[in-house]
Amino acid sequence: MDYDQDKVDEAVLALLSLTIHDEDEWGASTWKSHDWAVMDRLHAKGYISNPRGKAKSVVLTPEAAALSRALFERYFAKTTQKAGAD
């Protein structure tokens, strides 16, 4: 199947926000249990530290952590409708 790798990369970056921990001014750690090819592309794009190695997590840059949260909200947040709105 042919698919848009950039859209997949965005979706995985959004999902990485679910496991963010140990955040500071230098970035945020997140579990790296996603497809290796996608993680390699996110590393090549400068969003995460090198995913290759024994560590079970990678570090998101501060900008990538913020983007990850924004993408998660855009793709997965429930929208609420006001009473009486159609």
N, C-alpha and C positions, 0 to 999 in steps of 0.2 A: 504494500500500500504506500502510495506517495502522500506525504504529509508536510505541513509547514513546521519545520524545526524551530523557528523563532517562537511560534505560538506555544509549542511544547515547552520550550525553555522558560517562557513567561509563566506558564502554569506550574512548572516545578519550582521556579523561584518563589511563586506565591505560596506553594505548599511548604516551603522551607520555613516560612514564618511560624508555622504551627509548633516547631520544636526549638525556637530560639531560646537560648539560655546564656548566662554569663556575659551579658552585654555591658560594654563600657564605651569610652570615647574612641577606641580603636576598632570597634566592630562588635560582632555578636557570633557566638558559636551556635551551630545548628547541626542536627544529626544528618548524616549524608546518605541515608538509605534510599537512594533513587537511582535510576538508570545511569550507568557509568558514562555513556556517551553524552548524555545531557549534562552531567556534572562536569565533564571535561570541557564542554562548550561554555558553561557558565564560568569556569575558570579562565578560559581563553578570552571571554568578554570582560574579565576583571571583576566579576561580582563576588567570587569566593576564592579562598586559598586553594592550593593544590589538593585535589581530592585523593590523589594516589598516596597510599601509605596505610599503616596499621590503625591510625586514629579513627574513631567512629564518628567524628564530627569534623566539620570544616568551619572556617571563619568567614562570615559575610562582612564586606566592608560596611562602614556606617551608612553610606548611600544605598548599598544593596539591601541592607536591613530595612531601611525606610521604604524602598521600592517594593520589597517583598511584602510588607504589610499593606501597602497601597494596592498592589495587584491582588492580594488575597481579598481585600474588601471589594474591589471592583468585580472579581469573578464569583465570589462565594457569599457575600453578605446578603442577608434576607432584606428585601425592601418592604417597608411598612407603608400601608395605605391609610390615609386619614379617613375617618368615618364619613360616609356619604360620597367619597370619591369613587369614580368608576374606573 
